[in-house]
Amino acid sequence: MLSGKTALITGGSRGIGRATAIEFASQGADVAIIYAGNETAAQETLDACREKGVRAMAYKCDVSDFAAAKETVAKVKADLGRIDVLVNSAGITRDKLIAMMGEEDFDSVLDVNLKGAFNMIKH
């Protein structure tokens, strides 16, 4: 059981991140989810987590932005007291043949999927 622990899940509003947030909540952990833009999906995840009887908060954050990640982690700690578990689930795809993929698409994928994980671990 994870009662008394706090889990921060990036990409927590949908997909694997959402399922992870709900599972942590079912095991008693308070949950902080990070989402990029879909506020409705984030609220649905919060509702599902809160039904498990835990505290759940959502934070809109571009995890690829070092300063934004730092600020968001500080907010989570202020709101929930601590972070015991980090799940880096945020990720994007820009699937194209490499010949068709532009540098901006490639950079976006690296920024969110790799730099985002680094930023969250660092803070």
N, C-alpha and C positions, 0 to 999 in steps of 0.2 A: 504494500500500500504506500501511497505517496502523500498521505495526509500531513499537512504542515509544510509541504514543499511548494515551490512556485516554479512553473515551467513557462518559458518563453518560446513561442513557436513562430518562426517567420513563414510567410506564405500560409498563414493559419486560417484564412477565410474560405479556402476551397481545397478540393482534392485531398492529397495525402496529408497536407498540413491540417486541414479541418478534421480529418479522421484521427490524427494524432492528438489534437487538442481535446477532442471529445473523449478519447481513451484516457488521457492523463486526468481529465476531470472525473471520469468514472472511477479512477483509482484514488481520488481524493485530493489531487493537486489543484491549487489555484492556477489559473491559466492567463497568460498575456499573449494575445495574438497580434502579429504584425501583418498588415495588409497593404497592398499598393494602391488600390483605388475603388474596389467594389464594396462600398459601405453596406449595401443590403446583405451581401454574402457574409460579411464580417458580423453583422447583427444576428444573422441566423445561427452562426457558429457560437456566438456568445450565449444566445438563448439555449442552445443545446447543451452547452457546458454548465450554465447556471441551473438547468433542470437537475443536474447531478449534485447540487447543493454546495457548490464551490464559488469562490469569487472569480470573475472572469472580466477582463478588460481588453479593449481593442485599441490599437495605435496605428494610425496611417503613417507610413514611413517608406521612403525610397532607401532600401538597405544598401544600395550601391553608393550612397552619399555618406562619406565618413562622418561629417559633422551631424547630419540628421540621425544616423545610427547612434552616435554618442548621446545626443539629446534624448532620443527615445528610450535608450537603456536607462538613463537617469530618471526619466518619468516613471518607467516600470518599477524601478527600485523605490521611488518615492511613494508610489501608489500601493504597491503590494509588499514592500518591505525587503524583498530579497529576490534573487534569481538563483535557483538551485540547478535547473536543467535548461539547456539551450538546444533547440532542434532547428537546424538550418534547412528549412523546407522550401524557401522561396526559390523560384526558378522560372525562367522564361525560355521559349524557343523561337527561333526565326528560321525554321527549316527551309532550306533551299539548297540546290546544288551549289557547291563552292563557287563555280563560275558565275552563278546568278546572285550570290550573296554580296551585298555591299559591306564596306568596312564598318559603317555605322551599325548595321545589324549584328555583325560579329562582335563589335565592341559592347553593344548592349547586353548580349548574352554573357560575355565574360564579366562585365560589370556587376550584373545581378547575381549570377550563379557562383562566381568565384570571389570577386571583391566583396560582394554582400556578405558572404560567409565569413571572410576575413574580418570585415568591419564589426560584425556582431560578436565574434569570438574575442576580438581585441578589447571591446568595451565591456 
